[in-house]
Amino acid sequence: MSAATLSAVRGDVDATAVEPSEPVRVSWRLSPSGSVAACTLVGADGVPVLEIRERAGSATHRRVVAVPSLSVQSQLLPHDDGSVLVCHHRRGAHLVESVTAAGETTHVATFVCQSVQLVRAGAAVLVLEGDGIRTHVHRLVPSGPEPVVTVDGRALGAVALDAAGERLVLNLMQGTRPSAAVEFDVATGASEPFFSVRPTSEDQVVDHVAGANLVVVSTTAWGNPRVGFGRPGQEPVRFPDGLSAGAVTHLGASRDGTRLAVSVEQGAVSSIRIVSTVSGDVTAPDLPPLVVLGRGHLGDDELVVPVATPDHAGTLLRVDLGDGSWELDDQTAAASVPVRITTLPGADGPIECVVVGDPETARTLAIALHGGPLDAWRAHHEPLLAGLVHAGVAVVAPNVRGSTGYGADHALAIRDQWGGPDLADVLAVSAVLRDLRGPDLPRPVVLGHSYGAWLAVLAAAAEPSAWSGCVSVSPFVSGRRVVDGGGPVAELARRLGGASGPDLTTVAHRITTPVLVLHGELDTVVPVAEAEHLAEVLDPDRSCLLRLDGCGHDVFTSPRRQDAIESIAAFCHHSSRRPQAVRTTTTTERR
């Protein structure tokens, strides 16, 4: 199938009149007082802009600022005066700029390196500049970046133990060690271990309340991430019993250090808990189904957290800590897309699935596989799923083994077994859905992004007769190539044993259904060359590669997301109209 053929298909399939994309808000960050929030807003035109929200009394004032080179990967760091630091990647360099409350943009610094992270540490703003071997820590001052310390390893974050930022704790990955917290004296350069539970666990310091000498930590020593707290020199770290279920993430601490707010990820939804650091008691506000999108702010009277819901692709939740009442900033919800959660049998136990549309009766059904692999489908407004269901494509999105939110055993089941337990679950879910739909409806299309794109092609090759088609968005060819490529996800792939997974070039000849491959030409996570390499081993009569200009890795928050979703919907409908007889021959023809 050529690109021209796909274009004709889009014109012929009326059901793919996808509604204009709803705004998507990502990269939420809050200022120190919580009065200013910033995010990247991607509207229907697909152009990212900076959105700044300032709270004054009970009113929220919203401003939108056009910032050149802003993308969904840009880092934001808002200040209480309404200005925002923005860090984005452009032409091989990381640019840090300041956007004032009036919308004026000023260059702050440029870093030519592998990675940059903006961190607020006490009153200071730090830049963690990484080259893959060492981390160079800079303090941003009016005259520009000021060197602070250089350390071996990759710093995942930093916390100041004093207001001036002279005593820093860096969460470091060194060698094969996942991460541990190390304290540095900036003046002398001396360092010493600060927090570590086990050599194999990810141990980090995530917050410090200077006035209360309270340190908040996170560890994976018992499987799921857990949050604890302690006072150095006064009391050891405690991990409340009420926070032992689900993956726990720190949201914020009160300024007197007596309360913490955390989110608990349990499957496809999140819940919020308030923890007393005095008694250890844990309480849960009565809130609607939601997914937490980032760190919040815990004030004296109010908790502010960026969230997504089935009707909002990103907004601010405000919880009154007195009476427990809550409100969302946005009064206008996205186009309603009913999202429900169901459980289907996997290969070795139940698999929770996010469902949109009616998979039992819809003529066209897609089984969608998320990226990661340490990620999960969540029960909120998702641009891809919403766009497909509006176009008449029902979607079942399973959180197969390898997904987060279901315990360490579930998430790490694919370690050294990429394309093993996860593929088995995909095939099991597909078999159940085919039985539910009966012989008169077409088989499902398997659809995936990134890791899910690789897994989708693997599924199409493993059971060619199980599918009507395959859609692979931003795929890689093999875990070995990811590890050897040394890109942003190479370390994750190495830790999860991705190099042992199958190579798609050795199995692609088994596929007997149409395959659509989409890839952003500006993808820095998985280069477009991976999709081109995959296309070379697919049957040219049954495959199509679409290169999306102006797009990075996350196609569905890019300027071309509308085109991408319409193309996918058209392909799904067209594939489902094909005769469903099982082919008895395969091709090894390569382009």
Buried (B, 14 or more C-beta within 10 A) or exposed (E): BEEEEBBBBBEEBEBBEBBEBBBBBBBBBBBBEBBBBBBBBBBEEBEBBBBBBBBEEEEBEEBEBEBEEBBBBBBBBBBEEBBBBBBBBEEEEBBBBBBBBEEEBEEBBBBEBBBBBBBBBBEBBBBBBBEEEEBBBBBBEEEEBEEBBEBEBBBBBBBBBBEEBBBBBBBBBEEEBBBBBBBBBBEEEEBEEBBBBEEEBBBBBBBBBBEBBBBBBBBBBEBBBBBBBBBBEEEEBBBBEBBEEBBBBBBBBBBEBBBBBBBBBBBBBBBBBBBEBEEBEBEEBEBEBBBBBBBBBBBEEBBBBBBBBBBBBBBBBBBEBEEEEBEBBBEEBBEEBEBEBEEBEBBEEEBBBBBBBEBEEBBBBBBBBBBBBBBBBBBBBBBBBBBBBBBBBBBBBBBBBBBBBBBBEBBBBBBEBBBBBBBBBBBBBBBBBBEEBEEEBBBBBBBBBBBBBBBBBBBBBBBBEBBBBBBBBBBBBBBBBBBEBEBBBBBBBBBBBBBBBBBBBEBBBBBBBBBBBBBBBBBEBBBBBBBBBBBBBBBBEBBBBBBBEEBBBBBBBBBBBBBBBBBBBBBBBBBBBEEEEEEEEBBEEEE
